[in-house]
Amino acid sequence: MASLVPFTLDLTAHEGTRLAAVLDALGTHWNPLDVYTDETQAHHRLYADLDADQQTTYDLLLAAGVLPELTQARP
């Protein structure tokens, strides 16, 4: 009966190359803080002015961990 030969593959060097390519593609104009701020504002606008049923559903989704809990209060 043949035995199995262990197989390992180290992707560390490839991961570094991939990360460098992604950062290069993003360029110098990409600002992670601005992206996060815009995403947070979009989240607030999306869930603003909910009616009672929608607010109940929103609260259930928050409690279940489906939607992220934002530290800033919604308008």
KOLMARTI-474322 format. One record per residue (C-alpha): residue number from 1; x, y, z. Coordinates in Angstrom, 1 decimal, always signed. Example, Ala and Ser with C-alpha at 12.3 -4.5 7.8 and 13.67 -1.06 7.14 Angstrom:
pt num:1 | east:+12.3 | north:-4.5 | up:+7.8 $
pt num:2 | east:+13.7 | north:-1.1 | up:+7.1 $
This chain:
pt num:1 | east:+0.0 | north:+0.0 | up:+0.0 $
pt num:2 | east:+1.4 | north:+3.4 | up:-0.9 $
pt num:3 | east:+1.8 | north:+6.0 | up:+1.8 $
pt num:4 | east:+0.8 | north:+9.7 | up:+1.4 $
pt num:5 | east:+3.6 | north:+12.2 | up:+0.9 $
pt num:6 | east:+3.1 | north:+15.5 | up:+2.8 $
pt num:7 | east:+2.6 | north:+18.5 | up:+0.6 $
pt num:8 | east:+3.3 | north:+22.0 | up:+1.8 $
pt num:9 | east:+3.3 | north:+25.2 | up:-0.2 $
pt num:10 | east:+4.6 | north:+28.5 | up:+1.3 $
pt num:11 | east:+2.7 | north:+31.5 | up:-0.3 $
pt num:12 | east:+4.5 | north:+34.1 | up:+1.8 $
pt num:13 | east:+6.5 | north:+35.6 | up:-1.0 $
pt num:14 | east:+3.5 | north:+35.5 | up:-3.4 $
pt num:15 | east:+1.4 | north:+37.2 | up:-0.8 $
pt num:16 | east:+3.9 | north:+40.0 | up:-0.5 $
pt num:17 | east:+4.0 | north:+40.5 | up:-4.2 $
pt num:18 | east:+0.2 | north:+40.5 | up:-4.4 $
pt num:19 | east:-0.1 | north:+43.1 | up:-1.6 $
pt num:20 | east:+2.4 | north:+45.3 | up:-3.3 $
pt num:21 | east:+0.5 | north:+45.0 | up:-6.6 $
pt num:22 | east:-2.8 | north:+45.9 | up:-4.9 $
pt num:23 | east:-1.3 | north:+48.9 | up:-3.2 $
pt num:24 | east:+0.4 | north:+50.0 | up:-6.4 $
pt num:25 | east:-3.0 | north:+49.8 | up:-8.2 $
pt num:26 | east:-4.7 | north:+51.8 | up:-5.5 $
pt num:27 | east:-2.2 | north:+54.6 | up:-6.0 $
pt num:28 | east:-1.4 | north:+57.5 | up:-3.8 $
pt num:29 | east:-4.9 | north:+59.0 | up:-4.0 $
pt num:30 | east:-6.4 | north:+56.2 | up:-1.9 $
pt num:31 | east:-7.1 | north:+57.2 | up:+1.7 $
pt num:32 | east:-8.4 | north:+54.5 | up:+3.9 $
pt num:33 | east:-9.8 | north:+57.0 | up:+6.5 $
pt num:34 | east:-11.8 | north:+58.7 | up:+3.8 $
pt num:35 | east:-13.1 | north:+55.4 | up:+2.5 $
pt num:36 | east:-14.2 | north:+54.4 | up:+6.1 $
pt num:37 | east:-15.8 | north:+57.7 | up:+6.7 $
pt num:38 | east:-17.7 | north:+57.5 | up:+3.4 $
pt num:39 | east:-18.8 | north:+54.0 | up:+4.2 $
pt num:40 | east:-20.1 | north:+55.0 | up:+7.6 $
pt num:41 | east:-22.0 | north:+58.0 | up:+6.2 $
pt num:42 | east:-23.6 | north:+55.7 | up:+3.6 $
pt num:43 | east:-24.6 | north:+53.3 | up:+6.3 $
pt num:44 | east:-26.2 | north:+56.1 | up:+8.3 $
pt num:45 | east:-28.1 | north:+57.4 | up:+5.3 $
pt num:46 | east:-29.2 | north:+53.9 | up:+4.3 $
pt num:47 | east:-30.7 | north:+53.2 | up:+7.7 $
pt num:48 | east:-32.1 | north:+56.7 | up:+8.5 $
pt num:49 | east:-35.8 | north:+57.5 | up:+8.7 $
pt num:50 | east:-36.9 | north:+53.8 | up:+9.2 $
pt num:51 | east:-40.6 | north:+53.2 | up:+10.0 $
pt num:52 | east:-41.4 | north:+51.1 | up:+13.1 $
pt num:53 | east:-41.4 | north:+47.7 | up:+11.4 $
pt num:54 | east:-38.1 | north:+48.5 | up:+9.6 $
pt num:55 | east:-36.5 | north:+49.7 | up:+12.8 $
pt num:56 | east:-37.6 | north:+46.5 | up:+14.5 $
pt num:57 | east:-36.0 | north:+44.5 | up:+11.7 $
pt num:58 | east:-32.9 | north:+46.6 | up:+11.9 $
pt num:59 | east:-32.6 | north:+46.1 | up:+15.6 $
pt num:60 | east:-33.0 | north:+42.3 | up:+15.2 $
pt num:61 | east:-30.3 | north:+42.2 | up:+12.6 $
pt num:62 | east:-28.0 | north:+44.2 | up:+14.8 $
pt num:63 | east:-28.6 | north:+41.8 | up:+17.7 $
pt num:64 | east:-28.0 | north:+38.8 | up:+15.5 $
pt num:65 | east:-24.7 | north:+40.3 | up:+14.4 $
pt num:66 | east:-25.8 | north:+40.4 | up:+10.7 $
pt num:67 | east:-25.2 | north:+44.2 | up:+10.6 $
pt num:68 | east:-22.2 | north:+45.9 | up:+12.1 $
pt num:69 | east:-22.7 | north:+48.0 | up:+15.3 $
pt num:70 | east:-21.5 | north:+51.5 | up:+14.6 $
pt num:71 | east:-20.2 | north:+53.5 | up:+17.4 $
pt num:72 | east:-21.5 | north:+56.8 | up:+16.0 $
pt num:73 | east:-25.2 | north:+57.3 | up:+16.6 $
pt num:74 | east:-27.4 | north:+57.4 | up:+13.5 $
pt num:75 | east:-29.0 | north:+60.8 | up:+12.6 $
